[in-house]
Amino acid sequence: MNFIFLGPPGAGKGTLAAKVAVEYGIPHISTGDIFRTAIKNQTPLGVKVKAIIDSGALVSDDLTVELVKDRLSQADVANGFILDGFPRTIPQAEALEGIAKVDAVVNFDIADEGVVERLSGRRVCKGCGQNFHVTFLPPAKENTCDACGAELYTRDDDQVEAISHRLVVYRQQTAPLIDFYRERDKIVDIDARPATEAILEQFRDKFKK
């Protein structure tokens, strides 16, 4: 099946996509990964993307669509795919309709307060990069990584003010996609509040292999 995963930052889309990709044997495709791969491989599109990013500008819809179209032409998507981070806007969604058939749009439903709690409580190890959470996954010793003993810190984009801004941007730009796909009878809502395994179980119930 061909999936789009929709939801606000911190809803757990990427975490679940990684698990679904393994279990269902389909690639997890994020726009960030597409950009990084294209830049690393120095493809013609990758060279364009690098120049835009280096200038501090945003990658245009047209170029993003071209990169996604190229990625969806590769052999590993024959049995399906998970798009994570694309489309972000209605024009991107309309362009995608001319590229690939979408079977279901999984909407990760979580209130803003839940996102703030989840992201603001995240702590990252300065040494090895392992993630912890003050409530859901605390380290054995406060502010210290269980794996390597280095200090934990809060990322700049996990500060409450930054999270609030990201949510405003999401509600303005991306949330309208929910109505866009609901009108097309593609939306499948999933409660994104529980732990990952519980969310995965919801997914299995809705999409039998």
WOZI-V34921 format. One record per residue. RES is the residue in one letter. NEAR is the number of other ideal C-beta (glycine too) atoms within 8 Angstrom. D_FIRST is the distance of its C-alpha to the first C-alpha in whole Angstrom. Layout:
# WOZI-V34921
RES:NEAR:D_FIRST  RES:NEAR:D_FIRST
This chain:
# WOZI-V34921
M:8:0  N:11:4  F:15:6  I:14:10  F:12:12  L:12:16  G:11:19  P:12:23  P:9:24  G:9:24  A:10:22  G:12:20  K:11:17  G:9:17  T:8:19  L:14:16  A:13:13  A:9:15  K:10:15  V:14:11  A:12:11  V:7:14  E:8:13  Y:10:9  G:6:10  I:13:8  P:8:11  H:12:12  I:14:14  S:11:16  T:12:19  G:7:22  D:8:21  I:12:20  F:13:24  R:8:25  T:9:24  A:13:25  I:12:28  K:7:29  N:7:28  Q:6:30  T:8:28  P:5:30  L:11:27  G:14:28  V:10:32  K:9:31  V:14:29  K:9:32  A:8:35  I:12:33  I:11:32  D:6:36  S:6:37  G:4:36  A:6:34  L:4:31  V:9:28  S:7:28  D:9:25  D:6:25  L:12:25  T:12:22  V:12:20  E:9:22  L:14:21  V:15:17  K:9:17  D:11:19  R:10:16  L:11:13  S:5:15  Q:7:16  A:4:15  D:5:13  V:12:10  A:4:9  N:5:7  G:10:5  F:12:7  I:14:8  L:13:11  D:12:14  G:7:18  F:13:16  P:11:17  R:9:20  T:10:22  I:9:22  P:7:23  Q:13:20  A:12:17  E:8:19  A:11:19  L:14:15  E:7:15  G:5:17  I:9:15  A:7:11  K:4:9  V:12:8  D:8:6  A:11:8  V:13:11  V:11:12  N:11:16  F:15:18  D:8:21  I:12:24  A:5:28  D:7:29  E:6:32  G:10:29  V:15:28  V:12:32  E:9:32  R:12:30  L:11:30  S:11:34  G:10:34  R:12:32  R:13:35  V:12:34  C:15:36  K:8:38  G:9:39  C:8:35  G:6:33  Q:10:32  N:9:31  F:14:33  H:11:33  V:6:36  T:6:35  F:7:32  L:5:33  P:9:36  P:11:38  A:5:41  K:6:43  E:5:43  N:7:42  T:11:42  C:15:39  D:8:38  A:7:37  C:8:40  G:6:42  A:10:42  E:9:42  L:12:39  Y:7:39  T:9:37  R:8:35  D:6:36  D:7:33  D:10:33  Q:10:36  V:7:36  E:6:37  A:10:35  I:16:32  S:9:33  H:8:33  R:11:30  L:13:29  V:8:31  V:9:29  Y:11:26  R:9:27  Q:7:29  Q:9:26  T:11:22  A:8:23  P:8:23  L:14:20  I:11:19  D:7:21  F:10:20  Y:14:16  R:9:18  E:6:20  R:6:17  D:5:15  K:11:12  I:9:14  V:10:13  D:6:17  I:12:17  D:9:21  A:12:21  R:5:24  P:6:24  A:6:24  T:9:21  E:6:21  A:8:21  I:15:18  L:12:16  E:8:17  Q:10:16  F:12:13  R:9:13  D:6:15  K:7:12  F:10:9  K:3:10  K:5:9
